Amino acid sequence: MGIKERLERQEPLFGSWYVGDEIGEGSYGRVYRIRRRDGLGNQYTAALKAIEILAEQTEKTPEDLAAKVKRDYMGEVQTLIRLRGAANVVYIEDYDLLENRENGQLLGCDLLIRMEELEGVSRLMVKDASLRTQKEARKLGMDICRALMACDAADYIHRDIKPGNLFRSPFGDYKLGDFGVAKQLEGTIHAKTAIGTEPYAAPEVHEKNYDARVDTYSLGLVLYQLMNDGFLPFYTAETVGEDQKRQAIMRRLSGEALPPPAHADAAFQAVILKACAFQPADRFCSAEEMYDALRALEEQGRPAAVQTQQPSALSIWQAKDEKKTFLSAFGLSVSATPEMRYMAQQLTGNYGRNGKAEGVLTPRGAARLPAWRIRAPWFPFNHLTIRGYTSIADRAFRGRKDLVSLRCSGSVKTIGAEAFIHCSNISEVHCATGLVQVMDGAFSDCVRLARCHLPDTVQLLGSRCFAGCGALASLRLPDGLQRLPDQMCDGCTALHQVTLPSALCSIGQAAFRSSGLHKILLPDSCVQLGDGAFSGCKKLVSVQMSLRMAVLPKNCFTGCVSLAQIDLPFQLTEIRERAFYGCTALTQVVIPEGVRSIGGKAFARCDNLTALRVPRTVTYIGEDAFPAKRKLRSKLTVVTKKGSYAWDYCKQYGIRVKEEA
């Protein structure tokens, strides 16, 4: 039986999806278009990658087969899940494993990965002439560099960059997909497996010793092809035979100098040829460096904007310049000392000869800046303005007590992990457009941080980035984010309002644990919550979830003592352990049809719960899922069908039960 036939026999997949036509082929699998229709008649489509896995003689039981799948085939799923928050990586929506049996014999299984449906670049190269313009090719290069930057942050090498694995969204953004051969670096900078597509593979792949520069090399070849009438190096219109193609590949892999692509200007040619340099040392050292080079080409063609001079620390304390302040009223004045001018110069940063920002503000460089004992808003050096640096290193200003506010100019792309952790007096942060990444714990435990502005250019927020910011009252998250990280605002007790991104897809574990949120309005695109996402939100009174939400995770609303009413989404299939544990304000809950399982202690300690409707579709209820009458003197009445699983459960544990009309 073919894989498509097996899938059709298992329909509906994931509860509501039906298989359509085949639209592509990835590493280790085939890709199909799948469709579903909601109750209002609207039709949705997605892409389904199906990987057929055959059982070997040693895998005789489903448990053995599942262990093999987890060991050998779950790499792509785990990679996509880990990179799910990156804007330029194909978004995975769900995955499943289906057994393949014939005549009762276990033959293998099918690993299904449901992803967003996008248009492949390999097809666009044929039908869309605009893709071969320099502007569009540069955009593709920058978008994929952003995806590779996310891979670098997660210590992954993609190893198979080619047009068939690049996609374009309906909004014109390019994304990287098919991580079937991705390699995790596991503490070393080298990978040891030579896998990829040979026409786009870097020379060192065949030596089985390489690093992440193989990905920028392959991306350079894709840009070369776009700017060379669709031909790779040493290919021509007459290169049609396999021997001719093999000869062209061998010329490239042997180190022969590549001819410049035909339709790129000199500056773009230089970027492409540097990315495709034979020796790794001659290439861009990272995807971020290649992105900066492509971005510089974009800015060269734009008219120069009128620059407004912003005051910096250096402009405050110029040599021999006396600044008058309120001290003048007492006959006093403040003059710049050499130490003050030196510190101001450090804050202003470094600019290269072309006027572009350069360098990283390291902890050592930050430590040279004197720490001031005067911690008042009027004192100029407490207001840190960082210009001329491309990034702030990890733990650069950790524990600085003198900082009151922070402003980052557009040159700053990255704020490193724990860069401002324990800066207990900082109250305001403003980052200009251009910031891309805020890493793990960047502003955690800044207990007086009350205002924070992040631009929409931010594509990645690290875990615990605002954890422990007890004075943060409101937060607007960048609209380009698709995933919120774990423990993002954990312990932000004053946080009563959050503006979520319109395209948000998932919220990480304990993201808003013990925060002061009053109301939650999740966009319809948000279909996944992490364990304990809103646990301990004692002021939470209203929750509106996406209608597409399928699973309520463990401890999701544990301890939300003010939550009096919640409408569960109609596509919900599972309520996991302790989801509403201790929600003492809940009085009535209607569990929708389609829910199959309710985890242990899901509604335990809901002391005021009087009515709970449980559908007949429920086939599993965990231990102490409902308040038991004999234990807590509960007034709960469970309404369900007579003879259902819930009916028998309530009779067994002494819970008042009423037959549904």
Secondary structure, 3 states (H helix, E strand, C coil): CCHHHHHHHCCCECCCEEEEEEEEEECCEEEEEEEEECCCCCEEEEEEEEEEEECCCCCCCHHHHHHHHHHHCCHHHHHHHHCCCCCCECCEEEEEEEEEEECCEEEEEEEEEEECCCEEHHHHHHHCHHHHCHHHHHHHHHHHHHHHHHHHHCCEECCCCCHHHEEECCCCCEEECCCCCCEECCCCCCECCCCCCHHHCCHHHHHCCECCHHHHHHHHHHHHHHCCCCCCCCCCCCCCCHHHHHHHHHHHHCCCCCCCCCCCCHHHHHHHHHHCCCCHHHCCCCHHHHHHHHHHHHHHCCCCCCCCCCCCHHHHCCCCCEECCHHHHHCCCEECCHHHHHHHHHHHCEECCCCCEECEECHHHHHCCCCCCCCCCCCHHHEEEECCCCEECCCCCCCCCCCCEEEECCCCCEECCCCCCCCCCCCEEEECCCCCEECCCCCCCCCCCCEEECCCCCCEECCCCCCCCCCCCEEECCCCCCEECCCCCCCCCCCCEEECCCCCCEECCCCCCCCCCCEEECCCCCCEECCCCCCCCCCCCEEECCCCCCEECCCCCCCCCCCCCCCCCCCCCEECCCCCCCCCCCCEEECCCCCCEECCCCCCCCCCCCEEECCCCCCEECCCCCCCHHHHCCCCEEEECCCCHHHHHHHHHCCEEEECC
